[in-house]
């Protein structure tokens, strides 16, 4: 199916499942709504999947790995070779998100969607669109066809993971230079000054930050991306990892799988998905608010409320995977607690005032 055809298959949330889940929460022997966003998240998952027996016991971090040609403009502290190195380390369980995923009982699923060299690494899924993007300060980062193909890769990965029994997916990325592309995307789509949505990424000094801001401005001025056309923005000033993650959010809505927004880069991808199809927001679950300048701004634009504020900005999916233990604790109460009658406690009542 084509991308437009797939998007037409997205259904509204199941209001009956949400209502039944809400009633179950209200029957549990505790103050009403006292677990706050944990209750809301469980009800949302029930509404998305159409099943009040929410099961996220099998979970993963889906990591899209790709290089960005704009690195040639000195916008990062390290060179592009780090993308390939860290991507290979995902397969060895030797990165920050791998350690955190082990603690959260989550699998790591790394995807080469655009690393600038051939990898041939066991455990790294090869869905490469091209060998890195072009330098967006000199022309479009990729073709429109390549951007659409990368989105379809993300959608298809969610389909495959659902078929393998995964009940929730956290989004992650690895791509040196991808805070630069994300800032460019956000600046255009949200009509914000470049300097307001651009941070130091993985640790730029003041001169590096100035180079980064100037490179983004140059790319936008040269390519003139159309803010009313998300794929035009993506192909001109975005990245293949962003495209893959955007596809994952769309895939979550199509295949009814909760997909967790990580930080700034994942948020930029979620914005593209939402602009392509507003109904896709039904599958998005916010984990944390990134310390990047536009982190909170993006979540507000998407209408998402994060559960965690921890000043994180590492990437890889490290913020998203932190949501899993919180959801586990909420679900433990949801499944295991007695109701008011069983606990011999007077039933609490909702009051309008």
C-alpha positions as CSV (number, residue, x, y, z in Angstrom):
1,X,0.0,0.0,0.0
2,X,1.1,3.6,-0.6
3,X,1.6,6.0,2.3
4,X,-1.7,7.8,1.7
5,X,-3.6,4.5,1.5
6,X,-2.0,3.4,4.8
7,X,-2.9,6.6,6.5
8,X,-6.6,6.2,5.5
9,X,-6.7,3.0,7.6
10,X,-6.1,4.8,10.9
11,X,-9.2,4.4,13.1
12,X,-10.4,6.5,16.0
13,X,-9.7,5.4,19.6
14,X,-12.1,2.8,21.0
15,X,-14.2,4.9,23.4
16,X,-15.9,1.9,24.9
17,X,-12.6,0.3,25.9
18,X,-11.4,3.6,27.4
19,X,-14.7,3.8,29.4
20,X,-14.4,0.2,30.6
21,X,-10.8,0.8,31.6
22,X,-11.8,4.0,33.5
23,X,-14.5,2.1,35.3
24,X,-12.0,-0.5,36.3
25,X,-9.7,2.1,37.7
26,X,-12.6,3.7,39.7
27,X,-13.4,0.3,41.2
28,X,-9.9,-0.2,42.7
29,X,-9.7,0.4,46.5
30,X,-7.8,3.7,46.4
31,X,-8.6,7.4,46.0
32,X,-10.0,8.1,42.6
33,X,-7.6,9.2,39.9
34,X,-4.8,9.2,42.5
35,X,-2.2,7.7,40.1
36,X,-2.7,10.6,37.7
37,X,-0.9,10.2,34.4
38,X,-0.3,6.5,35.1
39,X,-4.1,5.9,35.0
40,X,-4.5,8.1,32.0
41,X,-1.8,6.2,30.1
42,X,-3.4,2.8,30.8
43,X,-6.8,4.1,29.7
44,X,-5.2,5.5,26.6
45,X,-3.5,2.2,25.8
46,X,-6.8,0.4,26.2
47,X,-8.5,2.8,23.9
48,X,-5.8,2.5,21.3
49,X,-5.6,-1.3,21.3
50,X,-9.3,-1.9,22.0
51,X,-8.5,-4.2,24.9
52,X,-8.8,-3.3,28.6
53,X,-6.4,-6.1,29.5
54,X,-3.4,-4.0,28.6
55,X,-0.2,-6.1,28.1
56,X,3.1,-4.4,27.5
57,X,5.2,-7.3,28.9
58,X,7.1,-7.6,25.6
59,X,8.6,-4.3,24.7
60,X,11.5,-2.9,22.7
61,X,13.4,0.2,21.8
62,X,13.3,0.7,18.0
63,X,16.4,2.7,17.1
64,X,16.9,4.2,13.6
65,X,20.5,4.9,12.7
66,X,21.6,7.3,9.9
67,X,24.2,9.9,9.0
68,X,23.7,13.5,8.1
69,X,25.7,15.4,5.5
70,X,25.4,18.7,7.3
71,X,28.1,17.4,9.7
72,X,30.6,18.7,7.1
73,X,29.7,22.2,8.3
74,X,31.3,21.7,11.8
75,X,27.9,21.5,13.6
76,X,29.0,18.6,15.9
77,X,31.7,17.8,18.4
78,X,32.6,14.5,16.8
79,X,32.7,13.2,13.2
80,X,30.2,10.9,11.4
81,X,32.2,7.8,12.1
82,X,30.7,7.7,15.6
83,X,27.3,6.9,14.0
84,X,28.6,3.6,12.7
85,X,30.5,2.8,15.9
86,X,27.5,3.3,18.2
87,X,25.2,1.5,15.8
88,X,27.4,-1.6,16.0
89,X,27.6,-1.2,19.8
90,X,23.8,-1.5,19.9
91,X,24.1,-5.0,18.7
92,X,26.7,-5.8,21.4
93,X,24.5,-4.3,24.2
94,X,27.2,-1.7,24.9
95,X,25.5,1.7,24.9
96,X,23.6,3.8,27.5
97,X,20.2,2.8,26.2
98,X,21.2,-0.9,26.1
99,X,22.1,-0.8,29.8
100,X,18.8,1.0,30.6
101,X,16.8,-1.3,28.4
102,X,18.1,-4.3,30.3
103,X,16.9,-2.8,33.6
104,X,13.5,-2.1,32.0
105,X,13.3,-5.6,30.4
106,X,13.2,-4.2,26.9
107,X,14.8,-5.5,23.7
108,X,17.0,-3.3,21.5
109,X,16.0,-3.3,17.8
110,X,18.6,-1.2,15.8
111,X,17.9,-0.4,12.2
112,X,20.4,0.9,9.6
113,X,18.2,3.3,7.6
114,X,21.0,5.5,6.3
115,X,24.5,5.0,7.8
116,X,27.1,6.5,5.4
117,X,28.9,3.2,4.9
118,X,27.9,-0.4,4.4
119,X,27.7,-2.2,7.8
120,X,27.1,-5.9,7.4
121,X,26.8,-6.3,11.2
122,X,24.8,-9.2,12.6
123,X,21.8,-7.9,14.6
124,X,21.7,-4.5,12.8
125,X,18.6,-4.6,10.6
126,X,19.5,-3.4,7.1
127,X,16.8,-1.1,5.7
128,X,19.3,1.4,4.3
129,X,17.7,4.0,2.0
130,X,21.0,5.7,1.0
131,X,24.6,6.2,2.3
132,X,23.7,9.1,4.5
133,X,22.0,12.3,3.5
134,X,23.5,15.1,1.5
135,X,24.7,18.4,3.1
136,X,21.5,20.3,3.4
137,X,23.4,23.6,3.2
138,X,24.2,22.9,-0.4
139,X,20.9,21.4,-1.5
140,X,18.1,19.0,-0.4
141,X,19.2,16.4,2.2
142,X,17.5,13.7,0.1
143,X,14.8,13.2,-2.6
144,X,11.1,13.2,-1.8
145,X,11.0,9.6,-2.9
146,X,13.8,8.7,-0.4
147,X,11.9,10.5,2.4
148,X,8.7,8.6,1.7
149,X,10.6,5.3,1.5
150,X,12.1,5.9,4.9
151,X,8.7,6.7,6.4
152,X,7.4,3.4,5.0
153,X,10.4,1.6,6.6
154,X,9.3,3.0,10.0
155,X,5.7,1.9,9.4
156,X,6.7,-1.6,8.3
157,X,9.0,-2.0,11.3
158,X,6.0,-1.5,13.6
159,X,4.0,-4.0,11.6
160,X,6.8,-6.6,12.0
161,X,7.3,-5.9,15.7
162,X,3.5,-6.3,16.4
163,X,3.6,-9.6,14.5
164,X,6.4,-10.6,16.9
165,X,4.2,-9.9,19.9
166,X,5.6,-6.5,21.0
167,X,3.0,-4.5,23.0
168,X,4.8,-1.2,23.2
169,X,7.6,0.4,21.3
170,X,10.0,3.2,22.5
171,X,11.6,5.3,19.8
172,X,15.3,5.9,19.6
173,X,17.9,7.2,17.1
174,X,21.6,7.4,16.4
175,X,22.9,9.9,13.9
176,X,25.7,12.4,14.4
177,X,24.2,15.8,13.4
178,X,20.6,14.9,14.0
179,X,19.9,17.7,16.5
180,X,20.8,20.0,13.6
181,X,18.3,18.5,11.2
182,X,15.7,18.3,14.0
183,X,16.1,22.0,14.7
184,X,15.7,22.8,11.0
185,X,12.5,20.7,10.8
186,X,11.0,22.3,13.9
187,X,12.0,25.8,12.9
188,X,10.1,25.4,9.6
189,X,7.1,23.5,10.8
190,X,6.5,25.7,13.9
191,X,7.6,28.9,12.3
192,X,10.1,29.6,15.1
193,X,13.4,31.5,14.8
194,X,16.3,29.1,14.3
195,X,18.1,30.3,17.5
196,X,15.0,29.6,19.6
197,X,14.9,25.9,18.7
198,X,18.6,25.1,18.5
199,X,20.7,23.8,21.3
200,X,24.3,22.6,21.9
201,X,23.4,19.0,21.1
202,X,26.1,16.6,22.4
203,X,28.2,19.5,23.8
204,X,29.1,22.3,21.4
205,X,31.0,25.3,22.5
206,X,29.7,28.8,21.7
207,X,31.5,29.0,18.4
208,X,30.1,25.5,17.4
209,X,26.6,26.6,18.4
210,X,26.9,29.6,16.1
211,X,28.1,27.4,13.2
212,X,25.1,25.2,13.8
213,X,22.6,28.0,13.8
214,X,24.1,29.5,10.7
215,X,24.1,26.2,8.9
216,X,20.4,25.7,9.6
217,X,19.6,29.2,8.4
218,X,21.6,28.6,5.2
219,X,19.8,25.3,4.6
220,X,16.4,26.8,5.1
221,X,17.2,29.8,2.9
222,X,18.6,27.7,0.1
223,X,16.0,24.9,0.1
224,X,12.9,26.9,0.9
225,X,11.0,24.0,2.5
226,X,7.2,24.4,2.4
227,X,5.9,24.3,6.0
228,X,2.5,23.1,4.7
229,X,4.1,20.0,3.2
230,X,5.8,17.9,5.9
231,X,7.5,15.6,3.4
232,X,9.0,18.6,1.6
233,X,10.4,19.8,4.9
234,X,11.7,16.3,5.7
235,X,13.4,15.7,2.4
236,X,15.0,19.2,2.2
237,X,16.3,19.8,5.8
238,X,15.5,16.6,7.7
239,X,17.2,13.2,8.1
240,X,16.6,9.5,7.4
241,X,16.4,8.7,11.1
242,X,13.8,11.3,11.7
243,X,11.8,9.9,8.7
244,X,12.0,6.4,10.1
245,X,10.8,7.5,13.5
246,X,8.0,9.5,12.0
247,X,7.0,6.3,10.2
248,X,7.0,4.4,13.5
249,X,4.5,6.8,15.0
250,X,2.3,6.4,11.9
251,X,2.7,2.7,12.2
252,X,1.6,2.8,15.8
253,X,-1.6,4.4,14.8
254,X,-2.2,2.1,11.8
255,X,-1.4,-1.1,13.7
256,X,-2.7,0.0,17.1
257,X,0.6,-0.2,19.0
258,X,1.6,2.4,21.7
259,X,4.8,4.2,20.5
260,X,6.8,6.3,23.0
261,X,8.2,9.7,22.2
262,X,11.7,10.0,23.4
263,X,13.3,13.5,23.3
264,X,13.9,16.3,20.9
265,X,14.7,14.3,17.8
266,X,11.9,11.9,18.4
267,X,9.6,14.8,19.1
268,X,10.5,16.4,15.7
269,X,9.6,13.1,14.0
270,X,6.3,13.0,16.0
271,X,5.6,16.5,14.7
272,X,6.1,15.4,11.1
273,X,3.8,12.4,11.7
274,X,1.1,14.5,13.2
275,X,1.3,17.1,10.4
276,X,1.0,14.2,7.9
277,X,-2.0,12.7,9.7
278,X,-3.3,14.4,12.9
279,X,-5.1,11.2,13.8
280,X,-1.6,9.5,14.3
281,X,-1.3,11.3,17.7
282,X,-3.5,8.6,19.1
283,X,-0.5,6.2,19.3
284,X,1.9,8.7,20.8
285,X,2.9,8.5,24.5
286,X,5.2,11.2,25.9
287,X,8.0,9.9,28.2
288,X,10.1,12.9,29.3
289,X,10.7,16.5,28.4
290,X,14.1,17.0,26.8
291,X,16.6,19.5,28.1
292,X,17.0,20.8,24.5
293,X,15.6,24.3,24.0
294,X,12.6,23.1,22.0
295,X,11.8,20.0,24.0
296,X,8.9,21.4,25.9
297,X,7.8,23.5,22.9
298,X,7.4,20.4,20.8
299,X,5.3,18.5,23.4
300,X,3.0,21.5,23.8
301,X,2.6,21.7,20.1
302,X,1.7,18.0,20.0
303,X,-0.7,18.3,23.0
304,X,1.3,15.7,24.9
305,X,2.1,15.7,28.6
306,X,5.4,14.1,29.7
307,X,5.6,11.9,32.8
308,X,9.2,12.6,33.5
309,X,11.2,15.8,33.9
310,X,14.8,14.7,34.4
311,X,16.8,17.2,32.3
312,X,17.9,14.4,29.9
313,X,19.1,14.9,26.4
314,X,21.2,11.8,25.6
315,X,19.1,10.4,22.8
316,X,19.2,6.7,21.7
317,X,15.8,6.3,23.3
318,X,17.1,6.6,26.9
319,X,14.2,8.9,27.9
320,X,11.6,6.8,26.3
321,X,12.7,3.5,27.9
322,X,12.4,5.2,31.4
323,X,8.7,5.2,30.9
324,X,8.4,1.4,30.9
325,X,9.0,0.8,34.7
326,X,6.5,3.6,35.5
327,X,3.9,1.9,33.3
328,X,4.7,-1.4,34.9
329,X,3.9,0.0,38.3
330,X,0.7,1.5,37.2
331,X,-0.4,-1.7,35.5
332,X,0.5,-3.7,38.7
333,X,-2.1,-1.7,40.6
334,X,-4.5,-1.9,37.7
335,X,-4.3,-5.7,37.6
336,X,-3.6,-6.7,41.2
337,X,-5.5,-4.4,43.6
338,X,-8.7,-5.4,45.3
339,X,-11.9,-3.5,44.6
340,X,-13.6,-1.5,47.4
341,X,-15.9,-4.4,48.4
342,X,-13.1,-6.9,48.6
343,X,-11.0,-4.5,50.6
344,X,-13.9,-3.6,52.9
345,X,-13.5,0.1,52.2
346,X,-16.2,2.6,51.5
347,X,-16.5,3.4,47.8
348,X,-15.1,6.8,46.8
349,X,-17.3,9.0,44.6
350,X,-16.6,11.6,41.9
351,X,-17.7,15.1,42.7
352,X,-18.2,17.7,40.0
353,X,-17.1,20.6,42.1
